[in-house]
Amino acid sequence: MKDVLNHLKAYVRSHPDILGDPTRWIEGMGWDQSRWPGAQYPHADDFDREPLLRGRRISLARIDAHASWVSNHVLQLAAPPPENVDGGLIIRDKHGKPTGIFVDNAMDLVPSQPFSEARAMEYFTRAASDALAVGLTSVHNAFLSQKKYSSVRKIQLPPRLYLMGNVNSDDYWGSQIPRLIQHGFDERLTVRSVKLFLDGALGSSGAALLEPYSDDPSTSGIMWVRPEVLAKLVREFSTDGWQVNIHCIGDRANQVVLDIYEDILANASFCIDALRPRIEHAQILTLDDIKRTGKLGGCRWYKIPVIPSVQPTHATSDMWYAEDQLGPKRIVGAYTYRALLNASPNRVLPLGSDFPVEGINPLLGFYAAVSRLSVKGDSPHGSGGWYPSERLTRAEALKGMILDASYASFSEDILGSLSIGKKADFVVLDRDIMTVHMEDILGAKVTATVIDGEVEYGNL
């Protein structure tokens, strides 16, 4: 926590406009109490212990974006909170007073600075520059809020963008977002999918589990929405032709979503390949549900699975505490990338990063998938990797990051491989990550990022 407070003080001192105006908002992301001594949530009072921060409007999202830590001044700006929040949690002290920690749906109660299109475009520009520098030619954005739609239409940035719309409503909202396929600047913008949420994250104990947490038997996590409400939305979006991508971390959440898809697809008039529904994260499943991911839906003459869309760095970030939370029995169904790939009848397992929750460099995910090690080369199981039987080969990891990701965004005919007739999108590295020693993978540097045959970063 001391590091967080020091970063905040340095930020204030380096921004004279904020230093001289305590009404200016300070927003950020990245704290993780699981890495602090005692692993306890922080408190709003922690900001006030620093004279430079006292009385300021501070709101910091947890590293997984599933909890907010706010200052006392922000608490004063907020309306009196309800006693309970559906799909969320307000952390309170022994007197029932909010401590400044709001989890999952309770985060909606936290005031924030007004949306600024100029600031949004600044963020888009920075993100595009960072993406090109690490060799990303396409980005799947898993949360495009309604207020950012107008800004997105104006984007003329090099990376291809596959965006998932989101509106915070239990009623069908497909008509509120634009449906765009290969739109705009060089046909690089696509909006044909939606992002729904069912549970929270493991690190904030919000992942919905079938049984209580091993380290906290008082909770089994948080379901953001009732299963029947989610089922109705999934059916309506699917019928209207949207790809539906659902955030699921815990084994209860994953089971509920598989049940929903099983029911819908058993009676659907469409082929699942036309919609390619995704489970975003598919992080903790029962062993039976892992097998079930590859057996749902399909067409009359062949099977096409629901697509688990996973992020290998989640395994290597969470491995230090996941087994404490899940226990020795459940952990064998967590972060099971080899098992999920083997369950897929068409061998599809898209790999992503979930940045900014994890680092933006795709080599971090590649390395995590093939090594199951931290960037320091260690794990709770030693240098052989954390549950090494779940490692992917380098060829499988590379395919998951390029061709499978293209399949998951309906673009495998034009992207995902260097083939005649496809777009000339590729990256050049200074070494061959398919053959170098494992410890040398993360040292690879991008020398050129090429999109549509044009060098957008570096040089050839």
C-alpha positions as CSV (number, residue, x, y, z in Angstrom):
1,M,0.0,0.0,0.0
2,K,2.9,2.4,0.7
3,D,3.9,2.1,-2.9
4,V,0.4,3.1,-4.1
5,L,0.4,6.1,-1.9
6,N,3.9,7.2,-3.0
7,H,2.8,6.9,-6.6
8,L,-0.2,9.1,-5.9
9,K,1.9,11.7,-4.2
10,A,4.4,11.7,-7.0
11,Y,1.6,12.1,-9.5
12,V,0.1,15.1,-7.7
13,R,3.5,16.8,-7.4
14,S,4.2,16.3,-11.1
15,H,0.8,17.8,-12.2
16,P,0.6,21.4,-11.1
17,D,-3.0,21.7,-12.2
18,I,-4.0,18.9,-9.8
19,L,-1.6,20.0,-7.1
20,G,-3.2,23.4,-6.9
21,D,-6.8,22.2,-7.3
22,P,-8.0,19.6,-4.8
23,T,-11.4,19.3,-6.6
24,R,-9.7,17.6,-9.6
25,W,-10.2,13.9,-9.9
26,I,-7.4,11.4,-9.5
27,E,-8.3,8.0,-11.0
28,G,-6.2,5.0,-11.5
29,M,-6.0,1.2,-11.5
30,G,-3.8,-1.6,-10.4
31,W,-3.8,-2.2,-6.6
32,D,-3.8,-5.8,-5.4
33,Q,-4.3,-6.4,-1.7
34,S,-3.4,-10.1,-2.1
35,R,0.2,-9.0,-2.6
36,W,0.3,-6.9,0.6
37,P,1.3,-8.1,4.1
38,G,-1.9,-9.5,5.7
39,A,-3.8,-9.4,2.3
40,Q,-6.4,-7.0,3.8
41,Y,-8.5,-4.5,1.8
42,P,-7.3,-0.8,2.1
43,H,-9.5,1.9,3.7
44,A,-10.5,5.4,2.6
45,D,-8.7,6.7,5.7
46,D,-5.4,5.5,4.2
47,F,-5.5,8.4,1.8
48,D,-6.1,11.0,4.5
49,R,-3.1,9.9,6.4
50,E,-1.0,11.6,3.7
51,P,-1.4,15.4,3.9
52,L,-0.9,15.8,0.2
53,L,-3.8,13.4,-0.5
54,R,-6.2,14.4,2.2
55,G,-9.5,15.8,1.0
56,R,-8.9,14.9,-2.6
57,R,-11.3,13.0,-5.0
58,I,-9.4,9.7,-5.4
59,S,-10.9,6.6,-7.0
60,L,-8.6,3.6,-7.8
61,A,-9.8,0.4,-9.4
62,R,-8.4,-2.9,-8.2
63,I,-6.1,-4.7,-10.7
64,D,-9.0,-6.8,-11.9
65,A,-11.3,-3.8,-12.3
66,H,-13.8,-5.6,-10.0
67,A,-13.4,-3.4,-6.9
68,S,-12.9,0.3,-6.3
69,W,-11.0,2.0,-3.5
70,V,-12.2,5.6,-2.9
71,S,-11.3,8.4,-0.7
72,N,-13.5,9.9,2.1
73,H,-14.1,12.9,-0.1
74,V,-15.6,10.7,-2.8
75,L,-17.7,8.9,-0.1
76,Q,-19.0,12.4,0.9
77,L,-20.0,13.1,-2.7
78,A,-21.9,9.8,-3.1
79,A,-25.5,9.3,-2.1
80,P,-26.2,7.3,1.0
81,P,-25.5,3.7,0.0
82,P,-28.2,1.0,0.3
83,E,-27.8,-1.7,2.8
84,N,-27.3,-4.4,0.1
85,V,-26.5,-4.3,-3.6
86,D,-27.7,-7.0,-6.0
87,G,-24.6,-8.5,-7.5
88,G,-22.2,-6.4,-5.5
89,L,-20.8,-5.7,-2.0
90,I,-20.0,-2.6,0.1
91,I,-17.2,-3.4,2.5
92,R,-18.1,-1.9,5.9
93,D,-16.4,-1.5,9.3
94,K,-17.6,-2.9,12.6
95,H,-19.9,0.1,12.9
96,G,-21.5,-0.5,9.5
97,K,-19.8,2.5,7.9
98,P,-18.5,2.1,4.3
99,T,-14.7,1.7,4.3
100,G,-14.3,3.0,0.7
101,I,-14.2,-0.4,-0.9
102,F,-17.0,-1.2,-3.4
103,V,-17.0,-4.6,-5.1
104,D,-18.6,-5.5,-8.5
105,N,-22.1,-4.0,-9.0
106,A,-21.6,-1.8,-5.9
107,M,-18.9,0.1,-8.0
108,D,-21.8,1.8,-9.8
109,L,-22.6,3.7,-6.6
110,V,-19.2,5.4,-6.8
111,P,-19.2,9.0,-8.3
112,S,-16.7,9.6,-11.1
113,Q,-15.5,12.5,-13.2
114,P,-17.7,13.3,-16.2
115,F,-17.0,11.5,-19.5
116,S,-14.8,13.6,-21.8
117,E,-14.6,12.7,-25.5
118,A,-11.2,14.5,-25.7
119,R,-9.9,12.3,-22.9
120,A,-11.3,9.2,-24.5
121,M,-9.5,10.0,-27.7
122,E,-6.3,10.6,-25.8
123,Y,-6.6,7.2,-24.2
124,F,-7.4,5.5,-27.6
125,T,-4.4,7.1,-29.2
126,R,-2.1,6.0,-26.3
127,A,-3.5,2.5,-26.4
128,A,-3.0,2.2,-30.1
129,S,0.6,3.4,-29.9
130,D,1.4,0.9,-27.1
131,A,-0.3,-1.9,-29.0
132,L,1.8,-1.3,-32.1
133,A,5.0,-1.2,-30.1
134,V,4.4,-4.7,-28.8
135,G,3.3,-6.1,-32.1
136,L,-0.5,-6.1,-31.8
137,T,-2.2,-5.7,-35.2
138,S,-5.7,-6.5,-33.9
139,V,-7.3,-5.8,-30.5
140,H,-10.5,-7.3,-29.0
141,N,-11.9,-4.8,-26.7
142,A,-14.2,-6.6,-24.2
143,F,-16.1,-3.6,-22.8
144,L,-17.3,-0.8,-25.0
145,S,-19.6,1.4,-22.8
146,Q,-22.5,3.2,-24.5
147,K,-21.0,6.7,-23.9
148,K,-17.9,5.8,-25.9
149,Y,-19.7,4.8,-29.1
150,S,-19.6,8.2,-30.7
151,S,-15.8,8.4,-30.0
152,V,-15.2,5.0,-31.5
153,R,-16.8,6.0,-34.8
154,K,-14.2,8.7,-35.2
155,I,-11.2,6.5,-34.6
156,Q,-8.6,6.4,-37.4
157,L,-5.9,4.4,-35.7
158,P,-3.8,1.5,-37.2
159,P,-4.8,-1.6,-35.1
160,R,-7.9,-3.5,-36.1
161,L,-10.6,-3.2,-33.4
162,Y,-13.1,-5.9,-32.6
163,L,-15.3,-4.3,-30.0
164,M,-17.9,-5.8,-27.7
165,G,-20.8,-3.5,-26.7
166,N,-22.1,-3.2,-23.2
167,V,-25.1,-1.4,-21.7
168,N,-25.8,-1.8,-18.0
169,S,-29.4,-3.0,-18.2
170,D,-31.3,-6.2,-17.6
171,D,-33.5,-5.4,-20.6
172,Y,-32.5,-6.1,-24.2
173,W,-30.3,-3.2,-25.5
174,G,-29.1,-4.5,-28.9
175,S,-30.8,-1.6,-30.6
176,Q,-28.8,0.9,-28.6
177,I,-25.4,0.1,-30.1
178,P,-24.3,0.3,-33.7
179,R,-23.7,-2.9,-35.7
180,L,-20.6,-2.3,-37.7
181,I,-18.6,-4.9,-39.7
182,Q,-15.2,-3.9,-41.2
183,H,-16.3,-0.3,-40.9
184,G,-14.5,3.0,-41.1
185,F,-10.8,3.6,-41.5
186,D,-9.5,0.9,-43.9
187,E,-12.4,-1.2,-42.7
188,R,-10.7,-1.9,-39.4
189,L,-13.6,-1.4,-37.0
190,T,-16.1,-4.2,-36.2
191,V,-18.9,-4.1,-33.6
192,R,-20.9,-7.4,-33.9
193,S,-20.7,-8.8,-30.4
194,V,-21.9,-7.9,-26.9
195,K,-20.2,-8.4,-23.5
196,L,-22.3,-9.7,-20.6
197,F,-21.2,-10.3,-17.0
198,L,-22.2,-13.1,-14.6
199,D,-19.8,-12.9,-11.7
200,G,-16.8,-11.1,-10.3
201,A,-13.1,-11.9,-10.0
202,L,-11.2,-14.4,-7.9
203,G,-8.8,-11.9,-6.3
204,S,-11.7,-9.9,-4.8
205,S,-13.6,-13.0,-3.8
206,G,-16.3,-12.2,-6.3
207,A,-16.0,-15.2,-8.6
208,A,-19.2,-17.2,-8.2
209,L,-18.4,-20.7,-6.8
210,L,-20.5,-23.8,-6.3
211,E,-19.1,-24.1,-2.8
212,P,-17.8,-21.5,-0.3
213,Y,-14.3,-20.1,-0.7
214,S,-11.7,-22.3,1.1
215,D,-10.1,-19.3,2.8
216,D,-13.4,-17.6,3.6
217,P,-16.3,-20.0,4.1
218,S,-18.7,-17.1,4.7
219,T,-19.0,-16.4,0.9
220,S,-19.3,-18.3,-2.4
221,G,-18.8,-15.2,-4.5
222,I,-21.1,-12.8,-6.3
223,M,-23.6,-13.4,-9.1
224,W,-24.1,-10.1,-10.9
225,V,-27.4,-11.1,-12.4
226,R,-30.0,-13.8,-11.9
227,P,-29.6,-16.8,-14.2
228,E,-33.1,-16.4,-15.7
229,V,-32.4,-12.8,-16.5
230,L,-29.2,-13.7,-18.2
231,A,-30.8,-16.5,-20.1
232,K,-33.4,-14.1,-21.5
233,L,-30.7,-11.7,-22.7
234,V,-28.6,-14.4,-24.3
235,R,-31.6,-15.7,-26.2
236,E,-32.7,-12.3,-27.3
237,F,-29.2,-11.3,-28.5
238,S,-28.6,-14.6,-30.2
239,T,-31.9,-14.4,-32.0
240,D,-31.0,-10.9,-33.2
241,G,-27.7,-12.2,-34.6
242,W,-25.2,-10.8,-32.0
243,Q,-22.2,-12.8,-30.9
244,V,-22.6,-13.1,-27.1
245,N,-19.5,-13.1,-24.9
246,I,-20.0,-13.7,-21.2
247,H,-17.6,-13.0,-18.4
248,C,-17.4,-16.1,-16.2
249,I,-14.7,-16.8,-13.6
250,G,-16.1,-19.2,-11.0
251,D,-17.3,-22.8,-11.5
252,R,-20.9,-21.8,-10.6
253,A,-20.9,-19.0,-13.2
254,N,-19.4,-21.2,-15.9
255,Q,-21.9,-24.0,-15.1
256,V,-24.9,-21.6,-15.3
257,V,-23.7,-20.2,-18.7
258,L,-23.2,-23.7,-20.1
259,D,-26.7,-24.7,-18.9
260,I,-28.1,-21.6,-20.7
261,Y,-26.3,-22.4,-23.9
262,E,-27.3,-26.0,-23.7
263,D,-30.9,-25.1,-23.4
264,I,-30.9,-22.5,-26.1
265,L,-28.9,-24.5,-28.6
266,A,-30.9,-27.6,-28.2
267,N,-33.9,-25.7,-29.5
268,A,-32.2,-23.2,-31.8
269,S,-33.1,-22.8,-35.5
270,F,-29.6,-21.4,-36.2
271,C,-26.2,-23.1,-36.4
272,I,-23.9,-22.1,-33.5
273,D,-21.1,-21.3,-36.0
274,A,-23.1,-18.3,-37.1
275,L,-22.9,-16.8,-33.7
276,R,-19.7,-18.4,-32.1
277,P,-20.6,-17.6,-28.4
278,R,-17.6,-17.0,-26.2
279,I,-17.1,-17.6,-22.5
280,E,-14.6,-14.9,-21.5
281,H,-12.0,-16.3,-19.0
282,A,-13.5,-19.8,-18.4
283,Q,-11.2,-19.7,-15.4
284,I,-12.6,-22.3,-13.0
285,L,-14.8,-25.2,-14.1
286,T,-15.7,-28.6,-12.8
287,L,-14.1,-31.4,-14.8
288,D,-17.4,-32.4,-16.3
289,D,-18.0,-28.8,-17.4
290,I,-14.6,-28.7,-19.1
291,K,-15.7,-31.6,-21.3
292,R,-19.1,-30.0,-21.8
293,T,-17.6,-26.8,-23.4
294,G,-16.8,-28.9,-26.5
295,K,-20.1,-30.8,-26.8
296,L,-22.7,-28.0,-26.9
297,G,-24.5,-27.0,-30.1
298,G,-23.1,-27.3,-33.5
299,C,-24.9,-28.0,-36.8
300,R,-26.7,-31.1,-37.8
301,W,-23.6,-32.6,-39.4
302,Y,-20.8,-31.5,-37.1
303,K,-20.0,-30.1,-33.7
304,I,-18.8,-26.6,-33.0
305,P,-18.1,-25.8,-29.4
306,V,-18.9,-22.8,-27.3
307,I,-15.6,-20.9,-27.3
308,P,-13.6,-20.5,-24.1
309,S,-11.6,-17.3,-24.5
310,V,-8.7,-17.5,-22.0
311,Q,-5.8,-15.4,-20.7
312,P,-2.7,-17.4,-19.8
313,T,-1.2,-14.6,-17.6
314,H,-4.2,-14.9,-15.3
315,A,-2.8,-18.4,-14.3
316,T,0.6,-17.1,-13.5
317,S,-0.7,-14.0,-11.7
318,D,-3.2,-15.9,-9.6
319,M,-1.1,-19.0,-8.9
320,W,0.3,-17.5,-5.7
321,Y,-3.1,-17.4,-4.0
322,A,-5.6,-19.3,-6.1
323,E,-5.2,-22.7,-4.4
324,D,-5.7,-21.0,-1.0
325,Q,-9.0,-19.7,-2.2
326,L,-10.2,-22.8,-4.1
327,G,-8.6,-25.7,-2.2
328,P,-6.8,-28.8,-3.6
329,K,-9.9,-30.3,-5.3
330,R,-11.3,-27.3,-7.2
331,I,-7.8,-26.1,-8.3
332,V,-7.5,-29.1,-10.7
333,G,-10.3,-27.5,-12.8
334,A,-8.8,-24.0,-12.8
335,Y,-6.7,-22.4,-15.5
336,T,-6.9,-25.7,-17.5
337,Y,-5.8,-24.6,-20.9
338,R,-4.6,-28.0,-22.1
339,A,-7.8,-29.6,-21.0
340,L,-10.0,-26.9,-22.6
341,L,-8.0,-27.3,-25.9
342,N,-8.4,-31.1,-25.8
343,A,-12.1,-30.8,-25.2
344,S,-12.6,-28.6,-28.3
345,P,-13.6,-30.7,-31.3
346,N,-12.1,-28.2,-33.7
347,R,-9.0,-27.5,-31.5
348,V,-9.9,-23.8,-31.0
349,L,-8.7,-21.9,-27.9
350,P,-8.2,-18.2,-28.3
351,L,-5.6,-16.7,-26.1
352,G,-5.7,-13.1,-25.0
353,S,-4.2,-10.8,-22.3
354,D,-7.1,-8.9,-20.7
355,F,-5.0,-5.8,-20.6
356,P,-4.9,-3.5,-18.7
357,V,-5.7,-6.1,-16.0
358,E,-2.5,-7.9,-17.3
359,G,0.4,-6.5,-19.3
360,I,-0.2,-5.5,-22.9
361,N,2.8,-7.4,-24.4
362,P,1.4,-10.6,-26.0
363,L,4.7,-12.3,-25.3
364,L,3.8,-12.4,-21.6
365,G,0.8,-14.6,-22.5
366,F,2.8,-16.7,-24.9
367,Y,5.4,-17.3,-22.2
368,A,2.8,-18.0,-19.5
369,A,1.0,-20.5,-21.7
370,V,4.1,-22.5,-22.6
371,S,5.9,-22.3,-19.3
372,R,3.3,-21.8,-16.5
373,L,6.0,-19.7,-14.8
374,S,6.2,-16.1,-13.6
375,V,8.4,-13.6,-15.4
376,K,11.1,-14.4,-12.8
377,G,11.0,-18.1,-13.8
378,D,9.4,-19.4,-10.6
379,S,6.1,-20.8,-9.5
380,P,4.5,-22.3,-6.3
381,H,5.6,-25.7,-7.8
382,G,9.1,-24.6,-8.6
383,S,10.9,-24.0,-11.9
384,G,9.0,-26.8,-13.7
385,G,5.9,-24.6,-13.7
386,W,2.5,-24.5,-11.9
387,Y,0.5,-27.6,-12.8
388,P,2.8,-28.1,-15.9
389,S,0.4,-30.7,-17.4
390,E,-1.7,-27.8,-18.5
391,R,1.1,-26.2,-20.5
392,L,0.5,-25.6,-24.3
393,T,3.1,-26.2,-26.9
394,R,4.6,-23.2,-28.6
395,A,2.7,-24.0,-31.8
396,E,-0.6,-24.3,-29.9
397,A,0.0,-21.0,-28.1
398,L,0.9,-19.1,-31.2
399,K,-2.2,-20.5,-33.0
400,G,-4.3,-19.6,-30.1
401,M,-3.1,-16.0,-30.2
402,I,-3.5,-15.5,-34.0
403,L,-5.7,-17.9,-35.9
404,D,-8.0,-19.0,-33.0
405,A,-8.4,-15.3,-32.0
406,S,-9.3,-14.6,-35.6
407,Y,-11.9,-17.4,-35.6
408,A,-13.4,-16.0,-32.4
409,S,-13.9,-12.7,-34.2
410,F,-15.2,-14.1,-37.5
411,S,-12.1,-13.1,-39.4
412,E,-10.2,-16.3,-40.0
413,D,-10.7,-15.9,-43.7
414,I,-8.8,-12.7,-43.9
415,L,-6.6,-12.7,-40.7
416,G,-4.6,-15.1,-38.5
417,S,-2.0,-16.5,-40.9
418,L,0.2,-15.4,-43.8
419,S,-1.7,-16.9,-46.6
420,I,-2.6,-15.9,-50.2
421,G,-5.7,-13.8,-50.2
422,K,-5.5,-12.7,-46.5
423,K,-4.5,-9.3,-45.1
424,A,-0.8,-8.6,-44.8
425,D,-0.8,-8.1,-41.1
426,F,2.3,-9.4,-39.3
427,V,5.0,-8.6,-36.8
428,V,8.8,-9.1,-37.0
429,L,10.7,-10.0,-33.9
430,D,14.4,-9.9,-33.3
431,R,14.5,-13.7,-32.5
432,D,12.6,-16.8,-33.2
433,I,10.3,-17.4,-30.2
434,M,9.5,-20.9,-31.4
435,T,13.1,-22.1,-30.9
436,V,14.9,-19.9,-28.4
437,H,15.4,-21.1,-24.9
438,M,12.3,-20.6,-22.7
439,E,14.0,-17.9,-20.6
440,D,14.8,-15.9,-23.7
441,I,11.2,-15.6,-25.0
442,L,10.4,-12.5,-23.0
443,G,13.6,-10.7,-24.2
444,A,12.3,-10.6,-27.8
445,K,11.8,-7.1,-29.2
446,V,9.5,-6.0,-32.0
447,T,11.4,-4.6,-35.0
448,A,8.3,-4.0,-37.1
449,T,4.5,-4.1,-36.9
450,V,2.8,-4.3,-40.3
451,I,-0.9,-3.8,-41.1
452,D,-2.4,-4.1,-44.6
453,G,1.2,-4.3,-45.8
454,E,2.1,-0.9,-44.3
455,V,4.7,-0.6,-41.6
456,E,2.9,1.1,-38.6
457,Y,5.8,0.7,-36.1
458,G,9.5,0.2,-36.5
459,N,11.0,-0.7,-39.9
460,L,11.8,-3.6,-42.1
